[in-house]
Amino acid sequence: MLECLVNGEISTVVSASNRGLGYGDGLFETLVVHNGMPRRWQAHMDRLGVGCERLGIAMPPQALLLREVQTVSTALVDAVVKIVLTRGGSARGYRPSQDAGCIRIVSAHVFPLDIDENTARGVKARICDLRLAIQPALGGIKHLNRLEQVVASTEFFAEGVSEGILLDQEDHVISAVSANIFLVLDDRLLTPRLDRCGVRGVLRSQLLAAFSTRCEQRRIQVDLLQEADEVFICNAVRGIVPVTAIDSQRYEIGPFTRKLQHWLQSGASV
């Protein structure tokens, strides 16, 4: 972490009673900032707003968040900035106060160095043993409770495996550990429905909107991974990354994935 603001003040300290620390009571967004301009800003803010409404947390003004994002990233050409919102209040217990405010934590981080290589060469993955819990009340939003992803990320230490594929309790494909997943079958794009668990990524939403006539959201049984012509994962920081293997199943980096990468690099990232 390079620089951090807590409620607009330079600090890396939050209260021990912070509800994000105690209960995962909050939300976060992770975005790319280039020369002070955050990419997909409104999409991130829209998702954050949905999450705040779902959890009943008062969302700060967008102008305030934008100013803090630009402040922490001012010395960097490219940065990854994380916005964390936690519910205010310090009382012990699960039930939040009705007048609890919002704590803002905005931090800047070094831009990953392996993105170009992964975009070009793809990554290998494995299906994780951990299964995501089904909870429609939290499905799709980017809440702070990422313990499932933390545990799953410890499963793929094997050489050459850099990503895990997460299934739900009914063995439906949901996502990668840190990205959304798409399957290419006969020039169609399939991606899991995320109404019961998982995070609706901003790049995922952008792909669904731009290629709506060729995209389908559905329950994806794990066996369908064997039928896919191509597989890729995507998120707002890493872009579109081809998957070259899931366990013993191998995939070519096909023309559809390359076409989408070119589409993204040609200006769809704004």
N, C-alpha and C positions, 0 to 999 in steps of 0.2 A: 504494500500500500504506500503510495507516494504522498498523498495529502488527503485529509479528511476534515469534514465539517460536521458538527453535531449541533443541530438547530441554528445553523448559520455561523457558529463559532469554530475556530480552528481547535480541534480536539480529537482524541481517539478514545475518550472516556465516556461511558454511559453509566447510569445508576445500576447498582446491583439488583434493584427492584424492577428494572426494565421488563415489561411484559413480553417483549420479543425474546429476551434471554430466558425468562422463566417459563413461558408457555408457547413460544413460537407465534405469538399474537401479533402478526404483522404481515407485510408484503415487501417484495423487492422487485426491482427492474435492473437489468444489466445491459448497457448500451455502449455503442462505439461512438467516440467523439473524434472528429477529424477537423483540425484547425479551428477548434472552438465550436464547431457545428455538430450537434448530436444527430446521428442518423435515425430515421424512422421515429422521430420525436413524438409526433402525434399518436402513432400506433402504440408506443410505449405508454403514453399518458392515458390513452383510452383504456388499455388493459388495466393500468393501475387504478383508474377510476372505477372500473367494474369490480375489482377486488376490494377497494375501499367500501363500495356500496354493499357488497356481499357480507363483509365483516363488520360493517357499521363503524368504520374509522373515518374521521374527518380528513379529507384529502387536502393538502396544502395547495395554494394557487400554483398553476403551471408556471407562471412568470417567476415566482420565487424559486421553484425547483430548477428552472432553466438557468437562472443566475448562479445558483450554487454549483450546478454541473459545469458551467463555463469557468467558474472560479477555481475549482479543484483541478481542472485540466488545462489551465492557461499556459503552462510551461511545456506542453507536449503537442507534437504534431498529431500523433495518434494515441489514443488512450482508451481504456475500458473504464467506464464509470458505473458505479453501483449506487443505486438509490434504495435505501431501506427506510420503510415507514413502520414504526411500532406504535401500538396504542399507548397513550399516556396513562398516568395514574400509578400509584405506588402501593395500593392496598393489596394485602395477600389474599389469595383465593382466585378461583377460576372466573367468577362473575365480574365483568368489567363495570366500572362506574359509568353511569349514563352520560356524565359530562366530561369523560376522559378526553384529553386532547390527543395530539399526534407528535411523536418524536421523529425528527428527520436526521438521517445519517447518510451523507453523500461522500463517496470516496473515489479517488482516482487510482488506477492500477496500470502496470506496464502492459502494452499490447502484446499478445502472444506471438512468438517468433516462428511457430511451426504451421501457421495457417496456410501459407502458399504451398508448402510441401504436401500437406494433407489434401488441399484442394486439387492438386495435380495428380497425386499418386493414390489417394484414397486411404481408408483405414480398415483394419480388421476388427471384428467385434465377436462377442460371445453372448449367448442368452444367459442372463443372470438367474441364479437360483431364487433370489428374493422375488416375491410377488407383491405388486402394488395393491394396497387396500382400495376397495371400491367405496367412494364417499361422494355422492353427487353434490352435496352442499359445498364441497371444495373443488369439484372438478373444473379444470380449465384455468383457475386463477394461480398466480405465482405467490403463494403464501410462504411464510418463513420456515415452516416445518418440512425440511428436506432430509430428515433422518433416513428415510427409505433409500434415497439416492446416495447418502453417505455410506450406508452399509453395502449397497450394491457395488459402489465404486471400489471396494476392497476385494472384489471377486476376480478382477481381471488383471492380475499381475503377470500373467504369462507373457513371454517375450513376443513382441509384435502385435499383441492385442491391446488396443487403446480405447475401446468403447464397449459398453454393455448395452444389451437390448432388454428392456423391461416388459414383462407381461403382467396382466392383472390376475386376480384370484381365479378367474375362469379361463386362464391361458389365452386371452386375447392380447395381441401385440399392442402396446401403448406408445412407446417412445424409446429413444436411447436414454442413457442416464442423464445426459446434459444437452439433449437436442430432440427435435421432432424427427419422425421417420416417414419416408415416402417409398412406395413400391411402384415400379414401372412394369405394367403388363400390357403388351400389345398397344403401345402408344397411349395408354391410359395411366393416370396417376391415382393411386390409392393411398389414403392416409387414415389412421385410426380416428374414430370418433372419440372426443375427449370430454364427454359429458359426465363421466363418473370418476375419473381420475386423470392425472397428467396435466400438462400446462399447454395452453393454446399459445404457441409462439408467434411473435409478430411477423417473422419471415414466413412461417407456415401460413398465416392468414393472408399475407401478400401473394403467395403462390396460389392459394385457393381462389383469390379474387381475380388474378391475372389470367389464370388458366381454368376458369370455372367450367367450361364446356368439356374439359378432359379430366377433371378432378372428381373424385368421389370420396366422401367420408363414410366409413363403415366399420363394423366390427371385423377385425382381421384375425382369423385363427392362425396360430403359429405355423401350421402346415403350409399356408399360402406363401411363406417366405421361400419355400423350395420351388415355387412356380414363377417367381418374379424374374423378369429379364434383367432389371437393374434395381438397385437399392441405393438410396442416399439419405443422409441425415442433414439437418439444417438448424441453425439458430442465428440470432442477430449478430453475434460476434464472429462466428466461424464461417458464416455463409453456407454454401451448398458443398457438402463433402461426400464423395462417392464412398460406398461400402464395398470392399472387394471380397470380404468373407464374413460369414456368420457361422461360427463353429466350423464344421466341415463343408458347409455349402459355399461355393465360390461364385463370384459375380465378375463379369467384365464391366469396365467403366464405359458405358454405352453412349450412343449419340444423344439420347434424350437428356441424360444428366449433363453432358457437355453443353447442350443447347441451353439448358436452364442456367448453367454457370455463366455462359456468355451473356444471356439476358440480364442476369444480375449485375455483371461487371460493366454492362453497357449503359447503366444509369438507373436501374430499377432499385438501387439501394437507398434512394433518398426517402 
